[in-house]
């Protein structure tokens, strides 16, 4: 059995949970959020969108599938901290190469276990996401009021520009599988590994570009379309990417954005963004496609949303735009569609790593959009 040291979880409003250490020993600070997924913790931990967030798993038993070398969504764990109720004693999956906690220790991720995660989740649902600290070992012996002060002094997620901290430093190419049909310039705002894979398996060569990419960088790869990835932080800080998207729209290039990319497109079209009370995180989020009435179960991870009218088509500098998808839990905007430009976006993660595959067809829609635009240019 792993030796578990005393640990404290401290919220900025002063509420404290006592538990035991899980992972590396030390302290960590971030924004407390909860994920409702029953599986897929490895994909969650390695998703760059969780940068500077402490993830609370609502599923009580975590770690039974261990850790493997195939399911990482990036080259490292990005969460600031990890909160679970009941860690698995040992992994019980044939795919596991080592236990989850061993990987947390190796990468220096501080966590806590043996706390009432249901009570914590209810608190965050009622009070909203807030700053949090996890203190293990000797740090857990410090006066609680001092630890609350440390948490309150930590940076807020509102106003945080984080895409530059998670993006690739150098451009790289993910080749198409089979015959190459199209080329896409993907702006990496915190992209997950499965996202370009979903495009390459459709015959798309994907050029991953840094978040600082310019229109000249995009044009240099001679793309048939532009993709905006998921990512962390406040979309109100993404002025550079918003300017780039406006140039892409002016150029008439097909554009597809997901998650943070949806918010960037929203801003480029003239809509505002705002911070949700506690956000949507997990692989069981219901979304309605307005055009078809179909309900899709989606994978999501976002704490901000686009402020756009849910009914009718709004007039923008780029023509008419309508909300294409709506979250059924709280009527949050979950997608945008430009009616006079070849551009659309969704707030969720259609690559579904991990999660349901209900929305994988959106990559087919992107390919079709590129086909139609190419035919229009040659006709």
N, C-alpha and C positions, 0 to 999 in steps of 0.2 A: 504493500500500500504506500502511496505517496504521502510524505509527511506534509500536513497542511497546517500552515501558520495562521494565527489570527488575522482577520482582514476586516476593513471597514469600507462600506460604500456610503458616500456622503453626497447629498444633493444640495444644490445652491439655495433651496428654500429651507435648509436646516434639517431635513429628515435624514436619518441615519439607519442603515441596515448592517447588522453584524453577521459575518460569515467566516469562511476559511479561504485561504489562498488557492488559486487555480491558475497555473501557468507560472510566468516569471514573478519573482518577488520584487516589490518596489512600490512605485506610485505612478498613476497616470491620470490625466485630465482630459475631458472632452465633452461632447454633447451626448446626453443619454437618450437613446432611441430603442424601440423594441421591434423585433422581427417575429412575425407570426408563422413562419415556415416550420413545418414539422421535420423537414430534412434539408439538406443542402448547406450545412454550416460551413463547409470548406469553401464553396463558391462565395458565400457571404463574406467570410473573413478575408478573402483575397480580391474582393471587388473594390477598386479604387474609389468608388462612390462613397464608401464608408470611412474615408480618410477623416481623422480627427473626431470620430464618433465612437462612443462606448455602446456596444450592442448588447441588449438584453434579449435572450432567447425565451420566448413564451413556452416553447416545448420544454417540459421539465427535464427529460433525460437526454443528454447531449454527449456525443463521443463514441457511440456504439459502432459507427462505421470507421472510426480511426481517421488516418490521414493517408493519402496516396499521392503518386506523382502525376496523375492524369487530370485531376479536376480543378487545379488552380486556374483562376481567371486572370492572374497577373503573376509577376515574379516574386511577390512578397505578400505578407499579411498587411492590410492597410488599417484595420480597426485600431482605435486607440486603446480599447480595453474590451473584455469579454465577461459577460455575466450569465451564469447558468445555475440551475437549482441542484441538479443531481448528475455529476459527471459519471460516465461509464467507468467501471472498474478496469475493463480491458476492451479493446476493439474486437468485434466479432464479424468482420467482413473479409472475404477472401481477397478483396482488392487492397486492403490496408497494408501499408508498409511499416507503420509505427503509430503509436497512440496520438490523439489530438493534443494532449497536454505536453507531450514531448516537443511537438512543433511550436507550441506557444512559448515554451521555455527557450528553444533554440532561437526564435525570432524576437525574444524579449518582450512578449505581450503580457501585460499584467491583467489578471482576472480575479474573479471572486466566485465562490460557489457556496452551497448550503445556506442560501437565503431564500426568502419567500418571493420568487419572481412574479407570482400572480399579484401579490400586493403591490410590488414595485410597478408592474405594468398598469394596474388600475390607477395608481398615483400619477403616472405619466399621462395616462389617457385623460384623467380629470384635470390635472394642473398644466399639462402640456410638456413638450420636450424641454429639458433644461440642462444646465451645466452640471457635471458630475465628476467626482474623484473616487478612485479606488486606491486604498492604502493598505499594504500588506506587510507582515513582519514587524519590524521596529516602528515603522511609520504608523501602524495601527494603534500604537500606545500613546500617540500624541493627543492633547486635549481636543475634543470634538469641535469646540468653537474655533480653534485655530485652523482646523482642517476645512471647516465651512468657509472661513475667510479665504483660504487658498483657492477653493473652488470658485468662489464669487469673483476672484481676481483674474480668473482664466478667460481667454478670448471667447466671444460669442460666435455662433455660427452665422448670425445675421451680419452681413457686411464682409464675410470672409471670402477672399479670392483664393481658391485652392486648385483650380485646374492647372495652373503653372507648376504646382508641386507634384502632380501625379502624371503629367503628360510625358510622352517619350522625348528624349533629348535630341534624337536624330530620326529622320524619316527612314522608313523601311517598307518593304513590299511583301505582301502575302500573296503568292501566286494563285491563279485560278486552278481549280480542279478540272482536269479534262480540257476541252477546247475553250480558249478564252473568247468570251463574247463581249465583255465591257470592261472599262477601267473606271474605278471609283477613287476619288480623293477623300479619305476619311480623316476628319479633324479629331484628334485624340484629346478629349477633355477628361479622360479617365476610362478609356475603352476597355472592355472585357475581351478575353481571348476568343470566346465563342462568337462574338459579333462578326469579325471578318470571316470566320469559318462559315457562317451562315450565307455569306455572300460568295465566297470562293466556291462552295459546293454548287452554286448556280452559275458557274462560269465567269465570275467577276474577279479581275485582278485588283487587289485593294492596296492602295498606297497610303500608309498611315503617316500623317503629318502632325507635327507638334501643334499645341494650342496657339502658338504665336504665328502660325502660317498666314501668309498674305495671299491676295488674289493671284499675284505673280507665281507664288509657290504652287497654288492649286492649278493654274493654267500650265505650269511646267510639266505636269504629268499627263497632260492632254486627256482629262477625264470626260467620261460620258455622264457622270453624276457626282454629287457631293454628299457625303454622309457626316452628320453631327452626332457624336457619341454621348453616352451618359457621362456623369462626372460629379464631383462633390462641390459644395460651396453655394454661395448666394448668386443667383443669376443676375442680380442687379450690378454685380462687379464685372460682368462679361462684356464690357464695352467694345473690346477689340474684336471678339467673335461676332457680336451683333453687327458691327460695321462690315465685317467680311461677308456675313450672310446677306446683307443688303446688296453688296456688290455681286454676289452669286445670283441673287434674284434679278438684278438688273441685266446680268449676262444671259439669263434664260436657261441656266443649267438646272437639270433635275436635282432636287434636294430632298433628302430624307433625314429626319432627326429623331432621336429617342431620348427620353428622360431629360437630362440637362439640355440636350439639343433641342427638345421641344420648347423649353423655356427660352432658349436663345432665339429660336425662330419667332416665338411669340413677341419677344421684345423688338425684333427686327421689323415685325409687322405693325408695331405701334401699341401693342398691349402691355399692360403692367404685369408685375409678378408680386407675390406675397408669400410670407412664411406661414405654413400650416401649423395648426396647434400641436399635432404630434406626428404628422406625416403618414405615409403608407410604406410599409416594409414587410416583405414576405412574398410567398409564391401562391397566394390564394385570394387575390384581390379581384372582385368582379367589376367588369367594365362593359358598358353597352355601346355597340356600334350604332350610331344614330341613323345611318342610311339603311341598314338592314334590320335593325332591331335585335340582332344577335348579341347574346351575352357571352363574353369570353372571360375565362379565369386567367389572370395575368400575374407575372412576376414584377414587383415594384420595389423601388428604393428611392424615395424623394421626400424632402421636407419643405419644398417650395412648389408653387403652382402658378399657372398663367391665369390672369384675370381677363376673361373674354366672355361676351354674351353667349349664353347656352342655346338660344333660339335665333333662327334667322341667319342671314349672312351680313357680316360687318363690312363696311367700306373702308379700305385702307389705301395707302400709297401704292400698293401692289395689287389692287383689284379687290374682288370679294373674297372673304375668308369666313369659313364656318367652323364651328366646333364639331369634330367628327366623332369623338368618343367622350363619354361621361362616366365618372366613377359612381357606382350604384350605392356605395356606403354613405357618401356625403356630397354628391353632385359636383365634385371637383372636375375641372377641365382635364380630360385625358387624351386629347388629340386635336390637331388643327389640320385643315385642308384648304389650300389656296385654290380657288375656282378658276382663276385667270392666269395662274403661273404653275409650272410643274413642280410643286413643292407640297409636302405634307410631313406630319410628325405625330408621334404618340408619346405620352408621358411614361408608359411602362416599358418593359424589357422584352421584346418579341423573340430575342435569341434564346430565352428560357433556360438559362444556366444558373442555378437549377430552377426547375419549375415546369408548368404546363406548356404544351406546344400549340395552344389554341391560336396564337397570333403569329405563327411562323409565316403565314401567307403574306404578311406585310413586306417581306423581302421579295416575294414574287411580284408584289405590286410595284416595288421600286424598280425591278428589272423591266416590267411592262412600261413604266413611265419613261425609262431610258430608251426603250424600243420606240415608243410613240414619238418621243422628241427627236430621235435620230431620223425617223421616217419623215417627220415634218420638215426637218432641215434639208432633206435631199429632194423633197417633192416640189 
